[in-house]
Structure formats: C-alpha cells, structure tokens
Amino acid sequence: MDLTFDAVYYEPQALEYPLGKAMREKYRTLPWVEITSHNRIPELSAAENKAFAQLKRHLVLGVRKTHQYTENHKVSDWLVPYTSSGCRAMCLYCYLVCNYNKCAYLRLFVNREQMMEKLLKKDRAAPVPQTFEIGSNSDLVLENAVTDNLPWTIERFAREGRGRLTFPTKFEMVGPLLPLEHGGKTIFRMSVNPAEIVRQVELGTSPLEARIRALNEMAAAGYPVGLLVAPVILMPDWRRQYGELMDALAGGLSQQVKRTGFVEVILMTYSFVQDAINTEAFPGAAPIFDRAIMTGRGRGKYCYRGQARAEAEHFLQEQIREKLNMPILYLA
C-alpha cells in the first residue's frame, strides 16, 4: 500500500505532542509547511477539481479542538471524533468529500490522550455500557499505518473501558492488531463491495480477497466482527455483481465469521460535489450517478428512488439469508 506523502502541513502546536514529534522525525525529509489552522489551508482549498488526486498526497497535522459526540442507533451508541479525518483512498462516492479545506486529504490529530480521556469519562458515566464508533471520519486501519494509534487505543480501552469501540475499514493491514490484548472490547468491521466496484470505484483500497482474509484473521484473534456491505451501488448489472460478491463471501469467509458476525447494508448516497470532482479528476472513471433511478435528498445530495431501493434491499436480504445466513443488523 503506497502511503508516501509529498508534503506535511502542520499547526505549530501539533509539534508539542508526542505524536507530532514522532511525525516530525518520520517525515523529516519532506517539505514542512506551517499553517494557522488545519480547518483552513487557502492554497489547498483554492485548488481545482482536477488536482484532487494530487491533494491526497498531502498530510496535515493538527490538534482536534471539537469533541462533540453524535448519537447513533445502528452499530454504535455514539459517533466519536477521533484521531483522524479524511483518507488517502479515493473512493468516488466518499461522503467525507465535502470541500477541499477539510476533506480531500488525511488530517491527523495528535492529541489522542485528550480524546481518549473524554471517551473514557463518558463511558464511565453512562448508566449502561456504550459502544463508541471511532472510525466515522476516517479509515483507522489506513491511519494506523502512519501513526500506530490503533494498538494504543485498543489496549488502553481494553484496560479501562466498560463498553466497546468499533470502526470499519477497507484495508487489509491488520497484522499489528492481531496480538493485542483487546478483551473483546473492539468490534472490527470490514467494508466490502463487488470486486469490479473495488477496482473501478474504491480507488486506492485493498482488494476484496485481501479484505476477506483480514476479516477472518481478526475473528480468529478473538475480535467481535461485522461485515459492512456498503455503499451498495446500483450499476446496470448490479444483480450479477452483488450475487458474485455474496458467492465470494460465502466461499471465503471463515465459519467463525459466519457464526458470530453480523451484516450492515447501506445504499449509496451521492452528491453534486462528488460528481463535480469525479468528472474533472477522474474523467474515465465508472459512472456511478444514475439520474434514472436517483432522486434529490437534501441540498445537493441524491439517493435511490423507492422502487430501485426496494428491489435492491429485497435482493440483498435474500442473498445474505441464502448464502451467508448471517443476521442483518440494519439496512440504510
């Protein structure tokens, strides 16, 4: 996995933290550009859409100042801002792509101790154990290849937490997580899509077969696991593609994953911003926006119309029941 960077943009305060100092040493040969705020980098936000892939090669270091938790009622109780936002991958549907000054590149937040202390405080104060989604703003397995934050996070929460942590990923680099003392308190979820969609749409992510292997390894290491079929993209031949995905999962997933894991299904939401970027930055990319079966949903966003959605939900439910026999936690 190519995780090289061209430059590092940093808030001076970030270098006061142990992780900031470690990044300064790790990337000492790169150009370092001082910024006043990780939320506003004018020279990057002014870039044209066609520069999207180039911007992904920049790393941004900052201190997270906003720690607002959002209630969630799916796989977790709370969505938690954590150690990164943005990503190095270039999935054409990515909901994190909202504007250049925040979401095109990987931002690392070096004050992990402060964030963990708040999380543990909320965990201790809850009347019943809570589940905290720490990976909604980034891919933490990818981030971990840069920072090594996940072993620290998983083992500390195993020692001090009451509830559980969870995060999804599209990456295979789980080796550092396998020997950890996790105490069963971290739920690992692997995001999957048909192999063709992975290659054509989820640019820069791990292949499907590697994701399946990583999920099996995490289950064998004792982690609670889930399978995230998302986002479901209704290409013209989507039935064939998702049927083949279910065949690959049925043949590749371990019995332990099938016996103990759960499934989440999320259909794609697309936006005008994504379409503008994709058109200019990836002119030859697979077309994933289909006006014939999509409709407006809020400002500048599109989702599948009722009939198309119902057909996809029914098909996937039947496929999962027949081929995987795993419980579906929700469809969204």
C-alpha distance (Angstrom), angle and dihedral (degrees) to the residues before:
residue distance angle dihedral
M1 . . .
D2 3.81 . .
L3 3.80 108.0 .
T4 3.79 99.2 159.1
F5 3.79 118.4 133.4
D6 3.79 133.3 -152.8
A7 3.81 99.1 -150.3
V8 3.79 143.0 -6.2
Y9 3.81 122.0 -130.4
Y10 3.78 111.4 -162.5
E11 3.76 144.6 178.7
P12 3.84 108.0 -130.4
Q13 3.81 90.7 -129.0
A14 3.82 89.4 61.3
L15 3.79 90.2 70.3
E16 3.80 90.5 63.0
Y17 3.82 90.8 70.5
P18 3.82 125.5 78.5
L19 3.80 92.7 -118.5
G20 3.80 91.5 48.9
K21 3.79 90.5 52.1
A22 3.80 90.3 48.4
M23 3.81 91.2 52.0
R24 3.81 90.3 48.1
E25 3.79 89.3 57.2
K26 3.80 95.9 40.3
Y27 3.81 93.3 52.5
R28 3.79 98.7 30.1
T29 3.81 92.8 129.7
L30 3.82 93.5 58.6
P31 3.81 126.4 86.7
W32 3.82 109.9 -93.3
V33 3.81 116.6 -151.2
E34 3.80 119.2 -165.8
I35 3.81 116.1 -135.8
T36 3.78 133.7 -177.4
S37 3.81 95.6 -136.8
H38 3.79 136.8 9.0
N39 3.81 86.4 -141.2
R40 3.78 94.4 61.2
I41 3.80 123.7 39.2
P42 3.84 105.2 157.2
E43 3.80 97.4 -166.4
L44 3.79 90.6 55.3
S45 3.80 98.0 40.4
A46 3.80 89.1 53.0
A47 3.81 92.6 57.8
E48 3.79 119.3 116.9
N49 3.79 121.8 -110.1
K50 3.78 91.8 -107.9
A51 3.83 89.1 63.4
F52 3.81 92.0 64.0
A53 3.82 96.0 109.0
Q54 3.81 91.5 47.0
L55 3.82 91.6 52.0
K56 3.79 89.0 54.7
R57 3.80 88.2 68.1
H58 3.80 92.4 64.9
L59 3.81 122.0 93.2
V60 3.80 120.6 -150.4
L61 3.82 124.0 -159.8
G62 3.77 121.7 -163.3
V63 3.79 146.9 140.1
R64 3.80 116.1 -98.8
K65 3.78 109.0 -128.6
T66 3.80 100.6 170.8
H67 3.80 115.1 73.4
Q68 3.80 101.8 167.6
Y69 3.81 113.6 151.3
T70 3.81 120.4 -146.4
E71 3.78 122.8 -148.9
N72 3.78 114.6 -115.8
H73 3.78 130.3 -174.2
K74 3.77 103.9 -168.7
V75 3.79 121.8 69.7
S76 3.81 93.0 -18.9
D77 3.78 142.0 31.7
W78 3.82 95.3 -133.8
L79 3.79 139.1 26.8
V80 3.79 105.5 -140.0
P81 3.83 127.3 -160.8
Y82 3.78 103.8 -129.8
T83 3.80 143.1 165.1
S84 3.81 101.5 -40.1
S85 3.77 146.7 15.2
G86 3.76 130.1 -162.5
C87 3.77 122.7 25.7
R88 3.80 144.3 -124.9
A89 3.81 92.3 -123.4
M90 3.79 121.1 89.3
C91 3.79 106.9 -142.8
L92 3.78 106.1 174.1
Y93 3.80 93.1 -135.9
C94 3.83 98.5 44.0
Y95 3.81 111.0 151.8
L96 3.82 90.0 -155.6
V97 3.80 89.9 69.6
C98 3.78 99.3 94.3
N99 3.80 102.0 129.3
Y100 3.76 139.3 -18.1
N101 3.76 99.3 -109.8
K102 3.80 92.1 64.5
C103 3.75 115.3 12.7
A104 3.79 117.0 33.7
Y105 3.79 97.6 79.0
L106 3.79 140.4 37.1
R107 3.79 113.2 -84.9
L108 3.79 118.0 -167.2
F109 3.78 121.1 -158.9
V110 3.78 111.0 -152.3
N111 3.83 99.9 -163.4
R112 3.80 95.2 85.0
E113 3.81 93.2 143.6
Q114 3.80 91.3 59.4
M115 3.80 91.9 48.4
M116 3.80 92.9 48.3
E117 3.80 92.3 49.1
K118 3.81 90.8 55.1
L119 3.80 91.3 46.8
L120 3.80 92.8 50.5
K121 3.80 91.1 46.8
K122 3.79 91.4 54.2
D123 3.79 90.2 44.0
R124 3.80 92.3 53.4
A125 3.80 93.4 46.2
A126 3.81 95.8 52.1
P127 3.82 116.3 104.9
V128 3.82 89.9 -133.9
P129 3.82 130.7 20.1
Q130 3.79 112.3 -77.0
T131 3.82 133.7 -152.6
F132 3.81 116.6 -131.8
E133 3.81 121.9 -157.2
I134 3.81 104.2 -147.8
G135 3.81 97.4 170.0
S136 3.80 105.3 61.3
N137 3.82 94.7 104.7
S138 3.80 100.1 43.9
D139 3.80 144.5 -0.2
L140 3.79 104.1 -89.2
V141 3.81 95.8 -166.3
L142 3.80 88.8 57.5
E143 3.80 90.7 44.1
N144 3.79 90.1 49.4
A145 3.81 90.1 61.8
V146 3.81 85.7 64.3
T147 3.81 103.0 35.1
D148 3.84 110.9 19.2
N149 3.81 86.7 -135.6
L150 3.80 97.8 138.3
P151 3.83 99.3 68.0
W152 3.81 89.3 50.1
T153 3.80 91.2 47.5
I154 3.79 98.0 44.7
E155 3.80 96.3 46.2
R156 3.79 95.7 44.3
F157 3.80 92.0 50.3
A158 3.81 89.6 46.7
R159 3.81 88.7 57.2
E160 3.79 99.5 41.2
G161 3.80 109.7 18.2
R162 3.80 128.5 94.5
G163 3.78 99.9 -165.3
R164 3.78 132.1 33.4
L165 3.78 142.4 -80.9
T166 3.79 123.1 -143.8
F167 3.79 138.4 -175.9
P168 3.83 137.8 168.1
T169 3.80 127.0 -135.9
K170 3.78 143.4 -175.7
F171 3.80 92.9 -158.0
E172 3.79 135.2 93.0
M173 3.84 101.4 -149.2
V174 3.80 96.7 111.3
G175 3.81 98.2 129.9
P176 3.84 94.6 106.2
L177 3.82 90.2 52.9
L178 3.80 99.4 52.0
P179 3.85 100.0 78.0
L180 3.81 96.1 42.0
E181 3.80 125.4 122.1
H182 3.80 93.6 -120.4
G183 3.81 99.5 155.7
G184 3.79 91.2 -146.6
K185 3.80 88.8 -75.3
T186 3.83 97.7 119.5
I187 3.80 119.9 71.7
F188 3.81 110.5 -152.7
R189 3.82 116.4 -154.3
M190 3.79 125.4 -170.9
S191 3.79 119.5 -154.4
V192 3.80 114.7 -142.8
N193 3.78 139.2 -176.7
P194 3.81 134.5 167.8
A195 3.82 112.5 -65.1
E196 3.83 91.4 -113.6
I197 3.80 92.1 53.7
V198 3.80 91.1 46.9
R199 3.82 89.9 54.4
Q200 3.81 98.0 40.6
V201 3.81 103.9 32.4
E202 3.82 110.2 18.7
L203 3.78 94.1 60.9
G204 3.79 117.3 -169.6
T205 3.82 96.3 14.6
S206 3.82 131.2 116.5
P207 3.83 119.6 -82.2
L208 3.79 118.9 -100.3
E209 3.80 94.8 -108.9
A210 3.82 91.2 52.4
R211 3.81 91.0 50.7
I212 3.80 91.3 51.8
R213 3.79 90.5 50.3
A214 3.82 91.7 49.5
L215 3.80 91.8 50.3
N216 3.80 90.6 51.6
E217 3.81 90.4 50.0
M218 3.79 93.1 51.1
A219 3.80 91.9 49.3
A220 3.80 90.2 49.2
A221 3.84 88.1 52.3
G222 3.80 89.1 58.9
Y223 3.79 101.2 -102.7
P224 3.82 118.7 142.5
V225 3.82 103.9 -115.2
G226 3.77 141.8 -160.2
L227 3.77 137.9 -173.0
L228 3.80 118.4 -132.6
V229 3.82 112.9 -160.0
A230 3.77 96.6 -165.1
P231 2.82 148.1 -167.7
V232 3.78 96.5 0.8
I233 3.80 106.3 -149.6
L234 3.80 116.6 -161.5
M235 3.79 101.4 -142.4
P236 3.83 115.6 173.9
D237 3.83 90.2 -91.9
W238 3.81 96.9 35.4
R239 3.81 94.4 135.8
R240 3.81 91.2 59.7
Q241 3.79 93.1 44.5
Y242 3.80 96.5 48.3
G243 3.79 91.5 41.5
E244 3.80 88.3 55.8
L245 3.81 89.7 46.9
M246 3.79 90.6 55.5
D247 3.80 90.1 48.2
A248 3.81 90.0 52.1
L249 3.81 91.3 48.9
A250 3.80 92.8 46.2
G251 3.79 90.9 52.5
G252 3.80 98.3 37.5
L253 3.80 107.7 38.7
S254 3.78 117.3 91.2
Q255 3.79 120.4 -116.7
Q256 3.79 87.9 -113.4
V257 3.81 91.9 59.4
K258 3.80 91.7 46.7
R259 3.79 92.4 46.8
T260 3.80 99.5 45.1
G261 3.80 106.2 21.5
F262 3.79 133.0 89.1
V263 3.81 134.1 -147.6
E264 3.80 131.8 -127.7
V265 3.81 120.4 -166.6
I266 3.82 122.0 -162.1
L267 3.80 124.9 175.1
M268 3.78 118.0 -143.0
T269 3.78 123.9 -90.5
Y270 3.80 113.4 -164.4
S271 3.78 132.1 -166.5
F272 3.79 141.2 -151.2
V273 3.82 90.0 -118.7
Q274 3.80 92.0 55.8
D275 3.79 91.7 47.8
A276 3.81 91.9 51.2
I277 3.80 92.4 49.8
N278 3.80 94.8 44.2
T279 3.79 92.9 48.9
E280 3.81 92.6 55.9
A281 3.81 103.1 28.7
F282 3.83 98.2 39.9
P283 3.82 106.3 25.1
G284 3.81 93.0 165.1
A285 3.80 96.2 46.0
A286 3.78 124.3 123.8
P287 3.82 111.3 -85.8
I288 3.80 107.8 -115.7
F289 3.82 98.9 166.5
D290 3.82 110.6 87.1
R291 3.80 114.0 -178.9
A292 3.80 91.0 -169.6
I293 3.79 93.3 68.3
M294 3.83 102.3 22.0
T295 3.78 131.1 79.7
G296 3.78 138.0 -173.2
R297 3.80 118.6 -78.2
G298 3.75 113.4 -179.0
R299 3.77 124.6 -39.6
G300 3.80 111.2 -16.3
K301 3.81 95.2 -19.9
Y302 3.78 132.0 117.1
C303 3.80 134.3 -161.1
Y304 3.79 135.8 176.1
R305 3.79 118.9 -77.1
G306 3.77 119.3 -109.8
Q307 3.81 99.4 -99.2
A308 3.82 94.9 45.5
R309 3.78 90.6 46.8
A310 3.79 93.7 48.2
E311 3.81 91.6 50.7
A312 3.80 91.7 50.3
E313 3.81 93.7 46.5
H314 3.81 92.2 50.4
F315 3.80 92.8 47.0
L316 3.80 93.7 48.8
Q317 3.78 94.0 45.4
E318 3.80 90.3 53.0
Q319 3.80 93.1 45.7
I320 3.80 93.4 49.2
R321 3.81 92.0 46.6
E322 3.80 94.7 47.6
K323 3.81 100.8 38.3
L324 3.81 105.9 27.4
N325 3.81 106.4 19.3
M326 3.81 89.6 -153.5
P327 3.82 124.0 141.3
I328 3.81 116.8 -101.6
L329 3.80 108.3 -134.4
Y330 3.81 93.1 -164.9
L331 3.81 145.4 -32.8
A332 3.79 117.1 -133.3
